[in-house]
Amino acid sequence: MGLAGLARLHGLFAAYKPPGLKWKHLRDTVELQLLKGLNAGKRPASEHRVRFLLGPVEGSEEKELTLTATSVPTLIDHPLVCGPAFTSLKIGIGHRLDAQASGVLVLGVGRGRSLLTDMYNAHLTKDYTVHGLLGKATDDFCEDGRLVEKTTYDHVTREKLERILALIQGSHQKALVMYSNVDLQTQEAYEMAVSGMMRPTNKSPMLITGIRCLQFAPPEFLLEVRCMHETQKQLRRLVHEIGLELKSTAVCTQVRRTRDGFFTLDDALLRTQWDLPSIQDAIQSAAPRVAAELEKNLRPGLGTQQPSSPGWPWDSEGPSSALGLESHAGH
C-alpha cells in the first residue's frame, strides 16, 4: 500500500458520529485505522549489499577460514529497526458536533484540509432533525439536565406549533437579507432570493432558512431545521424557546445532523467502515462532486445555492420572532 495508498487519501469524506462520542475521539480513531492500514501494506524488498564473510574453505578437510563475497539484505529499513513507515496523518474536522449530537461529520485528510476552509467560506446550509419533549424545562435544555420546571401541554396543537415555526422562519429570513448586504430593490437581489442563492457575506448568528414539523404526538414532536452558523446548543435552546412561545415548556431529546453542505447521510461512513479501503473509496467518489460544488458556491459575486427540498415553506412571512435575533440586529 505505502505511498500509493497515501496518495488516494487527499480529500474530503463524511463519517457518521454516534451520540455520546466526542469528535476528537472520532478523529483519533480514524487516524489510527488509516495508519494501521497504511503500515499493513507489503513493503518493498530490502536492498542487498555485498559483504565479505569469514567461513571455511569449501572442499578442504583442514579447518582453514577464508573471506567469501556474499549478498546480504540491509536491515536499515526493517520495521523492527526503523519502526512503522507512517506514524501520523494530518486530519481536519469540518463543522463540529458536540458529544450529545449525532449525524454527518465531514473530515479532511492531507491536502483535503484546505477544502474544509473552502466549505466554511461558502456558508453552506446544514439540515438537522431535532426531537422535542413538551412539559418540562431543564437548565441545559437537554432531557437529562437538572429539572427546572414542569408544565402542562394539553392546550398545544400542531396548528399552534406550525404557526410559531412560520414566525421563526420569517424572522430569520429577514435577518438573512440583512446579513447578506444586498439591496432589495435590485434585480440581483430578486434573482438570488428566488433561486435560494442568498447567503451572509461574513460570520453571522445562527440563521434558519427552513423549519417544519415532521411529527407531532404530544408530548413528543420532531422538527426538521435547515440552518447555517449554528451550534447544537443553539438548536436545543430553540426547542426551549418554542416551548415558551407555546405557553408551555420543552426540552430537546436528540439533535441529528442529516446533511452538511453537499454531504448527506448516504455519504457518511458507519463506524464499521472507518478503515483504509472504505475511506479511500469515499474520498475518490466524492472528489468530483466536492470540486464542482465548491467551484459553484465560491464563484465571485455568486451566493450559495442550495437545492430546495419538496415541502419546505421557503416563502413564509411573518413578524419578527423574539427567538434571539433582535439582540444581533445592531451587529
MOJO-V295575 format. One record per backbone hydrogen bond with DSSP energy under -1.0 kcal/mol. CO is the residue of the C=O (numbers start at 1). NH is the residue of the N-H. If there is no record, write none. Layout:
co,nh
CO,NH
CO,NH
This chain:
co,nh
1,5
2,6
3,7
6,9
11,109
13,107
14,269
15,105
17,103
18,21
22,26
23,27
24,28
25,29
26,30
27,31
28,32
29,33
30,34
31,35
32,36
33,37
34,38
35,39
36,40
47,74
49,72
51,70
53,68
55,66
57,60
62,64
64,57
66,55
68,53
70,51
72,49
75,78
78,81
78,82
79,83
90,110
92,108
99,20
102,257
103,17
105,15
106,94
107,13
108,92
109,11
109,112
110,113
111,114
114,118
115,119
116,120
117,121
118,122
120,123
125,261
126,227
127,258
127,259
128,225
129,256
130,223
131,253
131,254
132,221
133,251
135,151
137,148
137,149
141,252
142,145
146,139
149,137
153,156
157,161
158,162
159,163
160,164
161,165
162,166
163,167
164,168
165,169
166,170
167,171
168,172
169,173
170,174
171,175
172,176
173,177
174,178
175,179
176,180
179,201
183,186
186,190
187,191
188,192
189,193
190,194
191,195
192,197
196,306
207,228
210,226
212,224
215,222
217,220
219,134
220,217
221,132
222,214
222,215
223,130
224,212
225,128
226,209
226,210
227,126
228,207
231,235
232,236
233,237
234,238
235,239
236,240
237,241
238,242
239,243
240,244
241,245
242,246
243,248
244,247
249,135
251,133
252,143
254,131
255,102
256,129
257,104
258,265
259,127
260,263
263,260
264,267
269,16
270,273
271,274
273,275
275,279
276,280
277,281
278,282
279,283
280,284
281,285
282,286
283,287
286,290
287,291
288,292
289,293
290,294
291,295
292,296
293,297
294,298
299,302
309,312
312,314
313,316
325,328
326,329
328,331
